[in-house]
Amino acid sequence: MVSNILSKLQTTSKLKYNLFESTEALFIELENICRELSKEIIEENKEEKPIPIKIEKINDYEFIFRIGADVLIFILQSNIVRLPDDTYLSKSKYLKEDVSLRYFGQILIYNFLSDTLTFGRLDDPGYLIGRILLNRENKFFLEGDRKIVFNFPELKENPVSKEKMRDLVEQLIVSALENDLLAPAFHDIMLISYHQKLEHTSSMGNPQKIGFDFFAKNRE
């Protein structure tokens, strides 16, 4: 039994540890790219009124990119996950030949309205517009907004590079900015309690994003 435990520690546990380090490095690179982009946008803006742009580091596992009326929240998941056997990726020849390639580090990117954070509107929805899955060969698979996902190759042909990450961040920003707010039906907000009025004045009307076409299945 002891030898079995030791074997697991030397293989799977070591794999997960190394994979988390790679995912953490990618997360740091994404933060640096966001800082570079924010600086470039500010310098390029010729209007007298500055565009509201700000990078906020919450902790080692989360940072926020505020841009205009939108916010992108980047979250590094601390746990390494393995894809279920019934996913189409797991059934691919690439992953079938080496089970260790089916372990992934995860980075999640959510889109919220900037006012949601500013006014602490706890009931406002956020949208997972991007999930990066990184394996031990430093190749990544992207899930999220369909029009972004289809601009990147399948896992086997998709190694991480700074150019790809820069392109991804730019597309995430554009996708967030292009998706407008949809007004709720009048009857949905016609009757409220006074408690709702006191607690949710800044979010009356409960606007929600439209236009995201999420991808989390086979691309075919």
N, C-alpha and C positions, 0 to 999 in steps of 0.2 A: 504493500500500500504506500509506504514511504517513497519508494522509487517511482511509483505512478504519480504521486503528488509532485515530486521533483521534476519529472518529465513534463508535466503540465506547466510548471513554473518556467521551465527552460524554453518551452515552445510557445504555447498560446499566450501566457502572461507577458513574455518578452515581446511577442508580436504586438500585443495591445499597447504596451508601454511605448515602443518605438513608433507605432502608428499615431498615438496621441501626440507625441513630440512633433511629428510631421504636420499634423493637423493644426497644432498650436502655432507652428511657424507660418503656415498658410494664413491663419487668422491674423497674425501680426502683420503679414504682408498686405492683407486686405485693408487693415486700418491705415497703414502707411499710404496705400493707393488712394484711399478716401481723403486723407489729408492733402496729398498732392493735387487731387482733383479740385478740392474746395479752394485751394490757393489759386489754381489756374483760373477757375470760374470767377473768383473775386477780381483777379487782375485783368481778366478779359472784359468784365462788365464795364460798359461805357456810360451807363445811365448814372445820373446824379444820386439816385436813391439806391443804396446798397441792397443786394439780394441777401435775405437772411440765410446764412450758411454757418453751421457750427458742428464740430466734432466733439462729442462728450464721451470720455472713457469712464464707464461705470465701475468696472473691475477687470481682472485679467480674462474674464470670460464673456464680456459684453461691452460693446460700444455703440454709440448712437450717432447717426449722420443726419442732421437736420438740414434740409434744403428746401427753401420756399415754404409751402404749406404742407410739405410731406416730411416724413421721418423714415429712415431705414434703420432698423435695429439688427445688428449682427450679434449672434450668440454662438459661442463655442461650446458644444456639448462635451462634458467631461468624460462620458462613457463611450467606449468603442462598441459598435453593434455588428451583428452578423445578419446578412440578408436571409429571409426565410427561403426554404427550399422551393416553394411554389412560385417565386417571382420569375419573370421572364429573364432577368439578368442572371439569376442563379442557374438557369437552364442553358445559358450560353456556353459555347465550347471554351471560351477564355476562362470562365470561372470554374467550370467542371474539371478542368485539368489541374487546378491548384486551389484547394479549398481555402487556403490561407488568404487568397485574394478576395474572398467574400466577407472579410472583416473591414469595417469602414469607420473612419472618424467623420464627425458631422459638424457642419456649420450651417446655421439657420439664419435666414434674412427675412424679417417681417417688415411690412409696410403699415404704418399708422399715420393718422393725421397729426400734424404738429400741435394743433390745439388740444388733441387728446392728452398729450403729455403736459402741455402748458397749464391746462385747467384741471388736470387729474381726473378726466372723465373715465371712470373705471368700467363703464358698460360699453364703451366704444369698441367696435371690432377691429382687429388687425388681420393682415393677410400674409400668409407664408408665400412670398413670391419667389423664393429661391431656397433650395436645400442642396448643399454641396456634400457629396459623399466621396471620401478620399481613401484609396486603398494603399497597401504597402509599397506598390510600385510607383507611388506618387501620381497615379492617374485618377481622374475624378469623373463623377457622373452627376449631372444636374437635373433636378426636378423643380417644377414651379410654373411660372407664367410661360405658356406654350410658345409664344412668339420669341422668347429668349432661349428656351431649351433647345429649339430646333436649329439654333445657330452654332451649336457645339456638337462635336462628334460623339459617337458611342464611346463607352468606357475604355475599351481596349486601345483605341486610337486617340486618347485624349489626355496626354500628360499635362501636368500643371506648368504654366509659365506665367511670368509677370504680365506679358502682353495679353494673354487670355483673361487673367484676373482683372486687368484694367478694362478690357472690353466688357466683361461681365458686369462690373460695377457701373459702367456708363449705361449699359442697357437696363439695369435695374432702376437707375435714376429716371431714365426716360419713361420706362413703363409706369413707374409710380406717378410721375408728373402728368402723363397723358390720360390717366384714368380719373375721370371726373366724379363728382359726388352726385348720387341719385337721391332726389327728394322723396321722402316717404309719402304714402297716400294720406290725404287729408284726414280720413276717418281713423287712421292708425294713431294720430296724435290729437284728435279732437277732444278727448276726455283724459285729464290727468288729475292726480291727487296733489294736494298742496305740498306734501312731502317731496313729490317728484319735482315740483317747481323749485323748492328750496335746494334740493340736492343736485339738480341737473339743468339749471338755468342756461349754462353755457353750451349745452348740447341739445337744447330743444330742437325738435325736428329730426333727430337721430339720423344724420346723413350717412350713407354707406357708399363705398366705392363700387363702380361698375366697370366692366370691360376686361377683367382678368379671365383668361382662359387657361385653367390650370392643367398641367400635365403631370401625371404620376403613374402612367401605365406604359404599355408597349408603344413605341413610336410608330409602328406600322399600322 
